[in-house]
């Protein structure tokens, strides 16, 4: 995948945000609704792990059932060519990894219920 690619005829990839065990996360643009989104992409043929699509689907269903100000909103799940995708709310802020590495302690995330702003801060105690 590269910047400018379009997923499902709707989501334009802007820049990569990270890569993990299940795929890549990109900042994107929803061309239909003209909003910024985060896109989690799972390329189904990469490593032969047959349980990944099922895990990805379970993640989508679980995320869609949660309505809480500290949890991102899932907009859509779908398939484009051989890529499974989740389109979700994009929240700007520091990553948990960078917040944890600056102090050596686990990080917590707080989010104002009336704002899409997220702040990451070190956990007040070493036990999390």
N, C-alpha and C positions, 0 to 999 in steps of 0.2 A: 504494500500500500504506500501511497505517496500523497503529499499535499495536492489538492485539486481533484483527487479521485472522488467520485460520487457513489454513495451507497444507496441502494434501493430507489434510485432516481430522485432522491430528496436531500440526503445529507452529504454536504461537501466537507471533506477532510481538510482541516486547516493546519494543525501541527500535532506531532505525537506528544503525549503527556507521560506515558510510561508503558512498561511491558512487564507482564507477570506470568504466572503459571498457566493462566487460561487464555492469554492473548495479549492484545494491545489496547490501550486507551488513547483516544484522540480527542482534541478539541475540534469541534465541527460547527457547521452552520446548517440549520434547517431552512432550506430554500422555500418551502411552502409557508411556514409560519414566521419566517424571518426572525429566528432566535438562535442564540448560541446554545449548543448542546455538548455533552460529552458522549462519545461513542465507544463502547467496549466491543471489540472485534475478536472473534474466534475463528481462525482459519482451520477448517475441519480436517484437512488432510496432512497437516504438518508432522505430527509425531506418532500417529497411529493409536493414540489413546482413545479407545472407543467410548469411554464413559464421559468424556468432556462435553459432548453435546447435551447429554442428559443432565449433567451438573449445571451447565449453562442455563438450560431451561428451568431447572429448579430454582436457581438464583433469581431468574426473571420473575417467576411466580411469587417467590417469597418477597422480593422487593416491591412488587406491585400491591401486595396486601398490606404494606406498612404505610401509614399516614401519620407522620411525626415531624415536627420542625427540625429535628437533628438528623433526619434521614433524607437522602436525595429522592426526588420523584422520578420514577421510571415512566417514560413517555411511550415507548414502543419496543417490541422485540420482533425480529424478523430474520429472513435469510436473503442474501444477495449473492448470486452465483454460488461459490463454495464457502462463503463467509457468513457466519451467524453474527447478529449484531443486537446490541441493546442501546437504545437512544435514551439518554437521561439528562436530568438537570445538570448543568455545569456550575460548579461552585468554585470561585477563585479563592486562593489562599495557599499557605504552605502545606507541604506534604507531611504526613505523620513521620516519615523517615527523617526528613530534615529537622523537624522539631525534636525528635528523640535523640538524634545524633549530636545536637548542640548542647544537650545537658547530660546525656547518658542515661536518662530516665524515660519511661514510657510517656507518651503524649496523650492528652485528651483533647477532644474537639468540642467547642461550644458554638452554638448558632442561635442567633436571635430569631424567635418565631415569626417576626414581621419583616425579616430581612433575608436575603439570600447570601449574606456575608457570613463566612465561617472564619473563626479564629482558632488557631492551633496553639496550645500552650503546654508546657511540660506539666506532667501530673504532679500534684502537690506532695505526694509521698512516693517513695521508691516502689511500693507494692502495687501501684497502678491506681 
